[in-house]
Amino acid sequence: MEINSVDLQQKINNGEKIIVEFWGTWCQPCLAMKPIFEKVSKENTSEVQMYTMDIDLNSKVGVSLGIRSIPTIKVFNGGSVIDTKVGMLNETSIKDMVKELING
C-alpha cells in the first residue's frame, strides 16, 4: 500500500511499527522487488504496518531520511529509524525484517 508523507510522519510521531520501501518507477530493481514486498505485506497479519513510497513524489522525505539509493527499506519503531536496508531484498529477508520488528 502506497503512503504519503503526511500519513508517514503521523505514524512515525505515533511511534507505530512501520516498514517502508522507498522506490521509483524508473528503478528496475525497485520494480522487481515491489511485488515481493507487497506480497509479504498482504500476508502480514501482525501489528507491523508495511507501505511503499514513490521517492519521486516524496523527495523531501527521501532527503530528510538520508535516502541516496533505491530501493531502500526503512524500519521505524518508537518514532525512530531502527534499521535500513539498501538494495533489492528477497522474500525471506523482508519476512525476517517483519519478525525482528515484532520481536524487537
Residue frames as qw, qx, qy, qz and C-alpha x, y, z in Angstrom:
[[0.000, 0.890, 0.457, 0.000, 0.00, 0.00, 0.00],
 [0.404, 0.458, -0.008, 0.792, 1.36, 3.39, -1.01],
 [0.374, -0.734, -0.406, 0.395, 1.71, 6.00, 1.78],
 [0.268, 0.832, 0.053, 0.482, 2.10, 9.77, 1.52],
 [0.396, 0.328, -0.454, 0.728, 4.49, 11.93, 3.50],
 [0.400, -0.462, 0.179, -0.771, 1.82, 13.35, 5.85],
 [0.910, -0.262, -0.137, -0.291, 0.49, 9.92, 6.85],
 [0.797, 0.160, -0.430, 0.393, 4.01, 8.55, 7.25],
 [0.140, 0.430, -0.409, 0.793, 5.03, 11.40, 9.55],
 [0.637, -0.420, 0.078, -0.641, 1.89, 10.90, 11.63],
 [0.959, -0.121, -0.252, -0.046, 2.61, 7.18, 12.05],
 [0.598, 0.284, -0.444, 0.604, 6.25, 7.89, 12.96],
 [0.156, -0.472, 0.294, -0.816, 5.12, 10.52, 15.52],
 [0.809, -0.333, -0.011, -0.484, 2.70, 7.95, 16.99],
 [0.303, -0.531, 0.782, -0.119, 5.59, 5.50, 17.46],
 [0.916, 0.185, 0.154, -0.322, 4.00, 2.84, 15.29],
 [0.574, -0.271, 0.702, 0.321, 5.87, -0.20, 13.96],
 [0.613, 0.728, 0.057, -0.302, 6.29, 0.53, 10.25],
 [0.581, -0.173, 0.578, 0.546, 8.34, -0.82, 7.36],
 [0.440, 0.809, 0.085, -0.380, 8.53, 1.40, 4.26],
 [0.685, 0.094, 0.480, 0.540, 10.01, 0.52, 0.89],
 [0.140, 0.794, -0.087, -0.585, 11.17, 3.63, -0.95],
 [0.623, 0.193, 0.656, 0.381, 11.12, 3.07, -4.72],
 [0.181, 0.559, -0.196, -0.785, 10.94, 4.79, -8.09],
 [0.794, 0.463, 0.266, -0.290, 9.06, 4.00, -11.28],
 [0.529, 0.755, -0.382, -0.070, 12.31, 4.21, -13.30],
 [0.215, -0.585, 0.765, -0.163, 14.28, 1.86, -11.00],
 [0.702, 0.145, -0.634, -0.290, 14.44, -1.71, -12.34],
 [0.315, 0.033, -0.864, 0.391, 15.46, -3.35, -9.01],
 [0.302, 0.064, 0.437, -0.844, 12.61, -1.43, -7.35],
 [0.688, 0.151, -0.245, -0.666, 10.12, -2.72, -9.89],
 [0.608, 0.118, -0.785, -0.023, 11.38, -6.25, -9.32],
 [0.209, -0.012, -0.786, 0.582, 11.20, -6.00, -5.51],
 [0.374, -0.099, 0.136, -0.912, 7.91, -4.09, -5.16],
 [0.769, -0.129, -0.398, -0.483, 5.63, -7.11, -5.88],
 [0.622, -0.023, -0.713, 0.323, 7.64, -9.22, -3.41],
 [0.044, 0.066, -0.475, 0.877, 7.32, -6.52, -0.73],
 [0.545, -0.103, -0.070, -0.829, 3.58, -6.19, -1.43],
 [0.747, -0.087, -0.633, -0.183, 3.11, -9.98, -1.20],
 [0.433, -0.057, -0.691, 0.576, 4.78, -10.07, 2.22],
 [0.175, -0.080, 0.239, -0.952, 2.70, -7.05, 3.25],
 [0.672, -0.134, -0.316, -0.656, -0.56, -8.78, 2.28],
 [0.745, -0.102, -0.656, 0.065, 0.45, -11.95, 4.16],
 [0.240, 0.157, -0.566, 0.773, 1.49, -9.98, 7.25],
 [0.472, -0.637, -0.519, -0.320, -1.14, -10.16, 10.00],
 [0.545, -0.301, -0.445, 0.643, 0.97, -8.68, 12.80],
 [0.119, -0.885, -0.272, 0.357, 0.91, -5.18, 14.27],
 [0.365, -0.344, 0.394, 0.770, 3.67, -4.22, 11.82],
 [0.504, 0.771, 0.254, -0.295, 2.40, -1.94, 9.06],
 [0.556, -0.114, 0.531, 0.629, 4.05, -2.12, 5.64],
 [0.366, 0.853, 0.191, -0.319, 3.98, 0.61, 2.99],
 [0.638, 0.212, 0.317, 0.669, 5.65, 1.68, -0.23],
 [0.013, 0.882, 0.123, -0.455, 6.56, 5.27, -1.10],
 [0.657, 0.594, 0.197, 0.420, 7.47, 6.65, -4.52],
 [0.534, -0.430, -0.054, 0.726, 10.59, 8.69, -3.82],
 [0.233, 0.247, 0.369, 0.865, 9.98, 10.97, -6.83],
 [0.282, -0.691, -0.457, -0.483, 6.61, 12.03, -5.45],
 [0.620, -0.775, -0.123, -0.005, 8.04, 12.47, -1.94],
 [0.654, 0.473, -0.284, 0.518, 11.56, 13.79, -2.49],
 [0.192, -0.718, 0.328, -0.583, 11.59, 15.85, 0.72],
 [0.886, -0.384, 0.167, -0.198, 11.00, 12.68, 2.73],
 [0.919, 0.237, -0.105, 0.298, 13.88, 11.00, 0.93],
 [0.311, 0.652, -0.313, 0.617, 16.20, 13.89, 1.72],
 [0.469, -0.648, 0.290, -0.526, 15.12, 14.06, 5.37],
 [0.937, -0.259, 0.210, -0.103, 15.71, 10.32, 5.81],
 [0.232, -0.678, 0.636, 0.287, 19.06, 10.37, 4.01],
 [0.830, 0.264, 0.490, 0.035, 17.99, 8.07, 1.18],
 [0.004, 0.692, -0.476, -0.543, 20.66, 8.15, -1.52],
 [0.178, 0.201, -0.877, -0.399, 19.89, 4.95, -3.38],
 [0.743, 0.058, 0.293, -0.598, 16.77, 2.93, -4.10],
 [0.610, -0.595, -0.397, -0.341, 15.29, 0.54, -3.35],
 [0.122, 0.296, -0.653, 0.686, 15.74, 1.37, 0.31],
 [0.590, -0.540, -0.569, -0.191, 13.71, -0.11, 3.15],
 [0.014, -0.417, 0.473, -0.776, 13.44, 1.81, 6.42],
 [0.535, -0.426, -0.728, 0.048, 12.13, 0.25, 9.62],
 [0.145, -0.512, 0.201, -0.822, 10.55, 2.56, 12.19],
 [0.602, -0.468, -0.642, 0.076, 9.66, 1.85, 15.81],
 [0.457, -0.646, -0.354, 0.500, 9.03, 4.23, 18.69],
 [0.130, 0.967, 0.083, -0.203, 9.35, 7.26, 16.41],
 [0.165, -0.741, 0.553, 0.343, 12.85, 6.41, 15.14],
 [0.764, 0.454, -0.431, -0.157, 14.50, 4.59, 12.27],
 [0.708, -0.507, 0.485, -0.081, 15.83, 1.36, 13.77],
 [0.656, -0.077, 0.656, 0.365, 17.04, -0.35, 10.60],
 [0.442, 0.724, -0.185, -0.497, 17.83, 0.46, 6.97],
 [0.696, 0.009, 0.648, 0.307, 18.42, -1.93, 4.08],
 [0.302, 0.700, -0.266, -0.590, 19.61, -0.67, 0.70],
 [0.149, 0.306, -0.852, -0.398, 19.27, -2.74, -2.46],
 [0.727, -0.056, -0.425, -0.537, 16.99, -5.48, -3.62],
 [0.339, -0.273, 0.805, -0.403, 15.87, -7.98, -0.96],
 [0.358, -0.094, -0.869, -0.328, 14.29, -11.38, -1.39],
 [0.614, -0.500, -0.356, -0.496, 11.06, -12.51, 0.26],
 [0.771, -0.317, -0.465, 0.299, 12.82, -14.26, 3.15],
 [0.388, 0.069, -0.247, 0.885, 14.85, -11.15, 4.01],
 [0.278, -0.398, -0.125, -0.865, 11.72, -8.99, 4.06],
 [0.752, -0.450, -0.422, -0.233, 9.87, -11.51, 6.25],
 [0.682, -0.146, -0.432, 0.572, 12.87, -11.56, 8.60],
 [0.090, 0.267, -0.125, 0.951, 12.65, -7.77, 8.94],
 [0.572, -0.466, -0.258, -0.624, 8.99, -8.11, 9.98],
 [0.820, -0.324, -0.457, 0.119, 9.85, -10.82, 12.54],
 [0.507, 0.037, -0.345, 0.789, 12.67, -8.72, 14.00],
 [0.159, -0.358, 0.007, -0.920, 10.35, -5.72, 14.36],
 [0.722, -0.445, -0.366, -0.383, 7.66, -7.85, 16.04],
 [0.839, -0.296, -0.360, 0.282, 10.15, -9.32, 18.48],
 [0.485, 0.300, -0.209, 0.794, 12.24, -6.17, 18.94]]
